[in-house]
């Protein structure tokens, strides 16, 4: 099986490393706008660099799109007509119309499109999913979710990120749908700039909160910050009539307990790659299985579309100061 990776940045490098390590993959090609960067990554991991201009026409069995969001549509438009499986990092695009267009192209050409929501492949989060899905948790009452970046974003990233809801909390929105097996019905959201004022220049925020309710009645609370002085903190807690479970609470969680009886904050996570490196590896292997026809799509494109819809509903809620019905976001 031959796979092309478009993008030689942090995510592209991770995908190349994991694909090369998969015995089911015979060759990994990598391309990047900066040809030298592609050659450097190819040399580091034993892949083959190909020119950016000719890469989409390379004869391969699958493609990974790991370029910046602004280039997703261009690459997808060129590779989807080949009708081969594609793994695209989130988001597909920053608007519902553009996302729908890509999904329609994938369907028209019979190209399976897997979305890069790596948290689904984190072992601890998967264990929470299994507890809910098996019924062991009983009636699911609520979810509490924490999303705290360690380091604030650079100005050039903020400008094109899409904002704290579309870029950052979209992972949490995907998990809400996946864990509960239902859509989000309403959201009430707030955001603010508390410390890092570069975000204000782009109408973005460094802190936010969301109260959501699913169509099945699960109550959800999400908090997000672009800076955590102690480290990168992504956790969730699920509360039900039979059990209460958490994911992401361990000795590396960047949190200081004033009771001092929990062994927290030991070698805390320094970023999302550190926190989810094994999840990325699991996700890449899952994509290979999907591309080989061994499993169904573990993260179909509707996950990107509906998570983006929730993010836009949050933006509308901030603007209006009221709760917003997600289904009304068209």
The 8 nearest C-alpha neighbors of each residue, nearest first, counted from 0:
[[1, 24, 25, 60, 23, 2, 26, 59],
 [0, 2, 26, 59, 60, 25, 27, 24],
 [3, 1, 61, 27, 62, 59, 60, 28],
 [4, 2, 28, 62, 29, 27, 63, 5],
 [3, 5, 63, 29, 62, 28, 64, 6],
 [6, 4, 64, 30, 65, 29, 66, 31],
 [5, 7, 66, 31, 65, 11, 8, 30],
 [8, 6, 11, 37, 12, 31, 36, 40],
 [7, 9, 11, 10, 6, 12, 66, 65],
 [8, 10, 12, 11, 13, 7, 6, 65],
 [11, 9, 13, 12, 8, 65, 14, 7],
 [12, 10, 7, 6, 65, 14, 8, 13],
 [11, 13, 15, 9, 10, 14, 7, 8],
 [14, 12, 10, 16, 11, 15, 17, 9],
 [13, 15, 11, 17, 12, 16, 18, 10],
 [16, 14, 12, 18, 17, 13, 19, 11],
 [17, 15, 13, 19, 14, 18, 44, 12],
 [16, 18, 20, 14, 15, 19, 280, 13],
 [17, 19, 15, 21, 20, 16, 14, 24],
 [18, 20, 16, 17, 21, 15, 27, 24],
 [19, 21, 17, 18, 22, 16, 24, 15],
 [22, 20, 18, 23, 19, 24, 17, 284],
 [21, 23, 24, 20, 25, 19, 18, 0],
 [22, 24, 21, 25, 0, 287, 18, 20],
 [25, 23, 0, 22, 21, 26, 1, 18],
 [24, 26, 0, 1, 23, 27, 22, 19],
 [27, 25, 1, 24, 2, 28, 0, 46],
 [26, 28, 2, 46, 1, 3, 47, 19],
 [29, 27, 3, 47, 48, 46, 4, 2],
 [30, 28, 4, 48, 3, 5, 37, 47],
 [31, 29, 5, 49, 51, 37, 48, 6],
 [30, 32, 6, 33, 37, 51, 7, 34],
 [31, 33, 51, 34, 30, 6, 37, 50],
 [34, 32, 31, 36, 35, 37, 51, 30],
 [35, 33, 37, 36, 31, 32, 38, 50],
 [36, 34, 38, 37, 33, 39, 31, 40],
 [35, 37, 39, 38, 34, 33, 40, 7],
 [38, 36, 34, 40, 35, 31, 39, 30],
 [37, 39, 35, 41, 48, 36, 40, 42],
 [38, 40, 36, 42, 37, 41, 35, 43],
 [41, 39, 43, 37, 42, 38, 44, 36],
 [42, 40, 46, 38, 47, 39, 45, 43],
 [41, 43, 39, 45, 40, 44, 38, 46],
 [44, 42, 40, 41, 45, 39, 46, 38],
 [45, 43, 41, 42, 46, 16, 40, 19],
 [44, 46, 42, 41, 43, 47, 19, 40],
 [45, 47, 41, 27, 44, 28, 42, 48],
 [48, 46, 28, 41, 29, 27, 49, 45],
 [47, 49, 29, 38, 37, 28, 41, 30],
 [48, 50, 30, 54, 29, 51, 47, 28],
 [51, 49, 52, 53, 54, 30, 34, 48],
 [50, 52, 54, 30, 31, 53, 32, 49],
 [53, 51, 50, 54, 55, 32, 49, 56],
 [52, 54, 51, 50, 56, 55, 57, 49],
 [53, 55, 57, 51, 56, 52, 50, 49],
 [56, 54, 57, 53, 78, 77, 74, 52],
 [55, 57, 54, 53, 58, 78, 77, 59],
 [58, 56, 54, 55, 59, 53, 3, 49],
 [57, 59, 56, 60, 1, 55, 3, 54],
 [60, 58, 1, 2, 61, 57, 3, 62],
 [59, 61, 1, 2, 0, 83, 58, 62],
 [62, 60, 2, 84, 83, 59, 85, 3],
 [63, 61, 3, 85, 2, 4, 86, 64],
 [62, 64, 4, 86, 85, 87, 5, 65],
 [65, 63, 87, 5, 66, 86, 4, 88],
 [66, 64, 6, 11, 5, 88, 10, 63],
 [67, 65, 6, 64, 5, 70, 68, 71],
 [66, 68, 69, 70, 71, 65, 6, 8],
 [67, 69, 71, 70, 66, 92, 90, 91],
 [68, 70, 67, 71, 72, 92, 159, 66],
 [69, 71, 68, 73, 67, 72, 66, 74],
 [72, 70, 68, 74, 73, 69, 75, 91],
 [71, 73, 75, 74, 70, 76, 92, 101],
 [74, 72, 76, 70, 71, 75, 77, 69],
 [75, 73, 77, 71, 76, 72, 78, 70],
 [74, 76, 72, 78, 77, 73, 79, 71],
 [77, 75, 73, 74, 78, 79, 72, 80],
 [76, 78, 74, 75, 79, 55, 73, 80],
 [77, 79, 75, 80, 81, 55, 76, 74],
 [78, 80, 81, 75, 82, 105, 76, 110],
 [81, 79, 82, 108, 78, 77, 76, 110],
 [80, 82, 79, 83, 78, 108, 110, 77],
 [83, 81, 110, 108, 109, 80, 79, 84],
 [82, 84, 110, 61, 81, 60, 85, 111],
 [85, 83, 111, 61, 110, 290, 112, 62],
 [84, 86, 62, 112, 63, 61, 111, 113],
 [85, 87, 63, 113, 114, 112, 64, 62],
 [88, 86, 64, 114, 115, 63, 85, 113],
 [89, 87, 115, 65, 114, 90, 64, 86],
 [90, 88, 115, 91, 114, 87, 116, 303],
 [89, 91, 92, 88, 303, 93, 68, 87],
 [90, 92, 89, 98, 71, 303, 87, 93],
 [93, 91, 90, 98, 94, 97, 68, 71],
 [92, 94, 161, 90, 95, 91, 165, 97],
 [95, 93, 97, 96, 92, 98, 307, 99],
 [94, 96, 98, 97, 99, 304, 93, 308],
 [97, 95, 99, 98, 94, 100, 92, 101],
 [96, 98, 100, 99, 94, 95, 92, 101],
 [99, 97, 95, 101, 92, 100, 96, 91],
 [98, 100, 102, 96, 97, 101, 95, 103],
 [101, 99, 97, 103, 98, 102, 96, 104],
 [100, 102, 104, 98, 103, 99, 105, 97],
 [101, 103, 99, 105, 104, 100, 106, 98],
 [102, 104, 100, 106, 101, 105, 107, 99],
 [105, 103, 107, 101, 106, 102, 108, 100],
 [104, 106, 110, 102, 108, 103, 107, 79],
 [107, 105, 109, 103, 104, 108, 102, 110],
 [106, 108, 104, 105, 109, 103, 110, 80],
 [109, 107, 82, 105, 80, 110, 106, 104],
 [110, 108, 106, 82, 107, 105, 111, 83],
 [109, 111, 82, 105, 83, 84, 108, 79],
 [112, 110, 84, 85, 109, 113, 83, 105],
 [111, 113, 85, 86, 84, 300, 110, 299],
 [112, 114, 86, 299, 298, 85, 300, 87],
 [115, 113, 87, 298, 86, 88, 116, 300],
 [116, 114, 88, 89, 117, 87, 86, 113],
 [117, 115, 118, 114, 119, 170, 89, 298],
 [116, 118, 119, 120, 115, 279, 278, 282],
 [117, 119, 121, 120, 116, 278, 124, 275],
 [120, 118, 117, 121, 125, 116, 124, 174],
 [121, 119, 278, 118, 117, 282, 281, 122],
 [120, 122, 278, 118, 124, 123, 119, 125],
 [121, 123, 125, 124, 120, 126, 278, 119],
 [124, 122, 126, 246, 125, 121, 127, 247],
 [125, 123, 127, 126, 121, 246, 122, 128],
 [124, 126, 128, 122, 123, 127, 121, 129],
 [127, 125, 123, 129, 124, 128, 122, 130],
 [128, 126, 130, 124, 125, 129, 131, 123],
 [129, 127, 125, 131, 126, 178, 130, 132],
 [128, 130, 132, 126, 131, 127, 133, 125],
 [131, 129, 127, 135, 128, 133, 132, 136],
 [132, 130, 128, 134, 136, 129, 133, 135],
 [131, 133, 129, 134, 130, 128, 135, 178],
 [134, 132, 135, 130, 131, 129, 136, 128],
 [133, 135, 137, 131, 136, 132, 130, 138],
 [136, 134, 137, 130, 133, 131, 241, 242],
 [135, 137, 242, 241, 239, 131, 134, 130],
 [138, 136, 241, 240, 134, 135, 239, 139],
 [137, 139, 240, 239, 140, 136, 241, 134],
 [140, 138, 239, 141, 137, 238, 217, 136],
 [141, 139, 239, 217, 238, 138, 218, 240],
 [140, 142, 218, 217, 238, 219, 237, 139],
 [141, 143, 237, 219, 236, 218, 220, 144],
 [144, 142, 220, 236, 235, 219, 221, 237],
 [143, 145, 235, 221, 234, 220, 142, 236],
 [144, 146, 234, 222, 233, 221, 235, 223],
 [147, 145, 223, 233, 232, 222, 224, 148],
 [148, 146, 224, 232, 223, 227, 231, 225],
 [149, 147, 225, 231, 226, 150, 227, 224],
 [148, 150, 231, 227, 230, 226, 270, 269],
 [149, 151, 226, 148, 152, 225, 227, 270],
 [152, 150, 225, 226, 153, 149, 148, 195],
 [151, 153, 156, 157, 154, 150, 225, 155],
 [152, 154, 156, 155, 157, 151, 197, 158],
 [155, 153, 157, 156, 158, 152, 197, 198],
 [154, 156, 158, 153, 157, 159, 152, 160],
 [157, 155, 153, 154, 158, 159, 160, 152],
 [158, 156, 154, 160, 159, 155, 152, 153],
 [159, 157, 155, 156, 160, 201, 154, 161],
 [160, 158, 157, 156, 161, 155, 69, 162],
 [161, 159, 157, 162, 156, 166, 158, 165],
 [160, 162, 165, 159, 166, 93, 163, 157],
 [163, 161, 203, 160, 165, 164, 166, 157],
 [162, 164, 167, 166, 165, 204, 168, 203],
 [163, 165, 168, 310, 162, 167, 166, 169],
 [166, 164, 310, 169, 161, 162, 163, 167],
 [167, 165, 163, 164, 162, 161, 160, 169],
 [166, 168, 163, 169, 164, 165, 170, 162],
 [167, 169, 164, 171, 170, 172, 166, 163],
 [168, 170, 172, 171, 165, 167, 306, 166],
 [171, 169, 168, 173, 172, 174, 116, 167],
 [170, 172, 174, 168, 173, 169, 175, 144],
 [173, 171, 169, 175, 306, 174, 170, 168],
 [174, 172, 170, 171, 176, 306, 175, 177],
 [173, 175, 177, 171, 172, 176, 178, 170],
 [174, 176, 172, 178, 173, 177, 179, 171],
 [177, 175, 173, 181, 174, 180, 179, 182],
 [178, 176, 174, 180, 175, 179, 173, 181],
 [177, 179, 175, 128, 174, 180, 176, 131],
 [180, 178, 181, 176, 177, 175, 217, 131],
 [181, 179, 177, 176, 178, 182, 175, 215],
 [182, 180, 179, 176, 214, 215, 213, 183],
 [181, 183, 176, 213, 214, 184, 180, 215],
 [182, 184, 213, 214, 212, 185, 325, 181],
 [183, 185, 213, 214, 325, 212, 324, 182],
 [186, 184, 324, 323, 212, 325, 211, 183],
 [187, 185, 211, 322, 323, 210, 313, 188],
 [186, 188, 322, 210, 316, 209, 321, 211],
 [189, 187, 209, 313, 317, 316, 208, 186],
 [188, 190, 317, 208, 207, 209, 191, 187],
 [189, 191, 207, 206, 204, 208, 188, 317],
 [192, 190, 204, 206, 193, 207, 205, 189],
 [193, 191, 204, 205, 194, 206, 196, 199],
 [192, 194, 191, 195, 205, 206, 196, 204],
 [193, 195, 192, 196, 205, 226, 206, 197],
 [196, 194, 197, 198, 193, 205, 192, 151],
 [195, 197, 198, 199, 194, 192, 200, 193],
 [196, 198, 199, 200, 195, 154, 201, 157],
 [197, 199, 203, 196, 204, 200, 201, 195],
 [198, 200, 202, 196, 201, 197, 203, 204],
 [201, 199, 198, 197, 202, 196, 203, 158],
 [200, 202, 203, 199, 198, 158, 157, 197],
 [203, 201, 199, 200, 198, 204, 162, 197],
 [202, 204, 198, 201, 162, 199, 163, 205],
 [205, 203, 192, 191, 198, 206, 190, 199],
 [204, 206, 225, 192, 224, 191, 195, 193],
 [207, 205, 224, 191, 204, 223, 190, 192],
 [206, 208, 190, 223, 189, 222, 191, 224],
 [207, 209, 222, 189, 221, 188, 223, 190],
 [210, 208, 188, 221, 187, 220, 211, 222],
 [209, 211, 220, 187, 186, 219, 188, 221],
 [210, 212, 186, 219, 185, 218, 209, 187],
 [213, 211, 218, 185, 217, 184, 216, 183],
 [214, 212, 183, 184, 216, 215, 217, 182],
 [213, 215, 184, 216, 182, 183, 181, 212],
 [216, 214, 213, 217, 181, 182, 179, 212],
 [215, 217, 213, 214, 212, 218, 140, 184],
 [218, 216, 141, 213, 140, 212, 215, 219],
 [217, 219, 141, 212, 211, 216, 142, 140],
 [220, 218, 142, 211, 141, 210, 143, 212],
 [219, 221, 210, 143, 209, 144, 142, 211],
 [222, 220, 144, 209, 208, 145, 143, 210],
 [223, 221, 208, 145, 207, 146, 209, 144],
 [222, 224, 146, 207, 147, 206, 208, 145],
 [225, 223, 206, 147, 226, 205, 148, 207],
 [224, 226, 205, 148, 151, 147, 206, 150],
 [227, 225, 149, 148, 150, 151, 224, 147],
 [228, 226, 149, 229, 230, 148, 147, 231],
 [227, 229, 230, 149, 226, 150, 253, 231],
 [230, 228, 253, 227, 254, 149, 267, 231],
 [231, 229, 149, 269, 253, 268, 227, 267],
 [232, 230, 149, 148, 270, 268, 269, 147],
 [231, 233, 147, 146, 253, 230, 252, 234],
 [232, 234, 146, 145, 247, 147, 231, 235],
 [235, 233, 247, 145, 246, 144, 232, 248],
 [234, 236, 144, 246, 143, 245, 145, 237],
 [235, 237, 245, 143, 142, 244, 144, 246],
 [236, 238, 142, 244, 243, 141, 245, 143],
 [239, 237, 243, 141, 140, 139, 242, 142],
 [240, 238, 139, 140, 136, 138, 242, 241],
 [239, 241, 137, 138, 242, 136, 139, 140],
 [242, 240, 137, 136, 239, 135, 243, 138],
 [241, 243, 136, 239, 240, 238, 244, 137],
 [244, 242, 238, 237, 239, 136, 245, 236],
 [245, 243, 237, 236, 242, 127, 238, 246],
 [244, 246, 236, 235, 237, 248, 247, 127],
 [247, 245, 123, 235, 124, 234, 248, 236],
 [246, 248, 234, 249, 233, 245, 235, 252],
 [247, 249, 246, 252, 234, 245, 250, 251],
 [250, 248, 252, 251, 247, 263, 262, 246],
 [249, 251, 263, 262, 265, 252, 264, 248],
 [252, 250, 267, 265, 264, 249, 266, 263],
 [251, 253, 264, 249, 250, 254, 267, 248],
 [254, 252, 264, 267, 229, 230, 232, 251],
 [253, 255, 264, 252, 263, 256, 229, 232],
 [256, 254, 257, 264, 263, 253, 259, 229],
 [257, 255, 259, 258, 254, 261, 263, 260],
 [256, 258, 259, 255, 260, 261, 254, 263],
 [257, 259, 256, 260, 261, 255, 262, 263],
 [260, 258, 257, 256, 261, 262, 255, 263],
 [259, 261, 258, 262, 256, 257, 263, 255],
 [262, 260, 259, 263, 256, 258, 250, 255],
 [263, 261, 250, 260, 264, 265, 259, 249],
 [262, 264, 250, 265, 261, 252, 251, 254],
 [265, 263, 253, 251, 267, 252, 254, 250],
 [264, 266, 251, 267, 250, 263, 262, 252],
 [265, 267, 251, 264, 268, 250, 253, 252],
 [268, 266, 251, 253, 264, 265, 252, 230],
 [267, 269, 231, 230, 274, 270, 273, 251],
 [268, 270, 230, 231, 273, 267, 149, 271],
 [271, 269, 231, 273, 272, 268, 149, 274],
 [270, 272, 274, 273, 275, 231, 269, 148],
 [273, 271, 276, 275, 274, 270, 279, 269],
 [272, 274, 270, 271, 276, 275, 268, 269],
 [275, 273, 271, 272, 268, 276, 270, 231],
 [274, 276, 278, 272, 277, 273, 271, 279],
 [275, 277, 272, 279, 278, 273, 274, 280],
 [276, 278, 280, 279, 275, 281, 121, 274],
 [277, 279, 121, 120, 275, 281, 280, 276],
 [280, 278, 282, 276, 277, 281, 117, 283],
 [279, 281, 277, 283, 278, 282, 17, 284],
 [282, 280, 278, 284, 279, 283, 120, 285],
 [281, 283, 285, 279, 280, 284, 120, 278],
 [284, 282, 286, 280, 285, 281, 279, 287],
 [285, 283, 287, 281, 286, 282, 280, 288],
 [284, 286, 282, 288, 283, 287, 281, 289],
 [287, 285, 289, 283, 288, 284, 290, 282],
 [286, 288, 290, 284, 289, 285, 291, 283],
 [289, 287, 285, 291, 293, 286, 290, 294],
 [290, 288, 286, 294, 292, 287, 291, 293],
 [289, 291, 287, 292, 84, 288, 286, 61],
 [292, 290, 288, 289, 293, 287, 294, 0],
 [293, 291, 289, 290, 294, 288, 295, 287],
 [292, 294, 288, 291, 289, 295, 290, 287],
 [295, 293, 289, 292, 288, 296, 297, 291],
 [294, 296, 297, 289, 293, 292, 288, 298],
 [295, 297, 298, 299, 289, 113, 294, 111],
 [298, 296, 295, 299, 113, 285, 294, 289],
 [297, 299, 113, 114, 296, 302, 300, 116],
 [298, 300, 113, 301, 296, 302, 114, 112],
 [301, 299, 302, 303, 114, 112, 113, 304],
 [302, 300, 304, 303, 299, 305, 298, 102],
 [301, 303, 300, 305, 304, 299, 306, 173],
 [304, 302, 306, 300, 301, 305, 307, 90],
 [305, 303, 301, 307, 302, 306, 308, 98],
 [304, 306, 308, 307, 302, 303, 301, 309],
 [307, 305, 309, 303, 308, 172, 173, 304],
 [306, 308, 310, 304, 305, 309, 303, 165],
 [307, 309, 305, 311, 306, 310, 312, 304],
 [310, 308, 312, 306, 307, 311, 325, 313],
 [311, 309, 307, 164, 313, 165, 312, 308],
 [310, 312, 314, 308, 313, 309, 307, 315],
 [313, 311, 309, 315, 310, 314, 325, 323],
 [314, 312, 316, 310, 188, 311, 315, 186],
 [315, 313, 311, 317, 316, 312, 318, 310],
 [316, 314, 312, 318, 313, 317, 319, 311],
 [315, 317, 313, 319, 321, 314, 318, 320],
 [318, 316, 314, 320, 189, 315, 188, 319],
 [317, 319, 315, 316, 320, 314, 321, 313],
 [320, 318, 316, 321, 317, 315, 322, 323],
 [319, 321, 317, 316, 318, 322, 187, 188],
 [322, 320, 319, 316, 187, 323, 317, 188],
 [321, 323, 187, 186, 316, 185, 324, 320],
 [324, 322, 185, 186, 316, 312, 325, 321],
 [325, 323, 185, 326, 327, 184, 186, 322],
 [324, 326, 327, 328, 184, 185, 312, 309],
 [325, 327, 328, 324, 184, 329, 308, 185],
 [328, 326, 325, 324, 329, 323, 312, 308],
 [329, 327, 326, 325, 312, 308, 311, 324],
 [328, 327, 326, 95, 308, 325, 96, 311]]
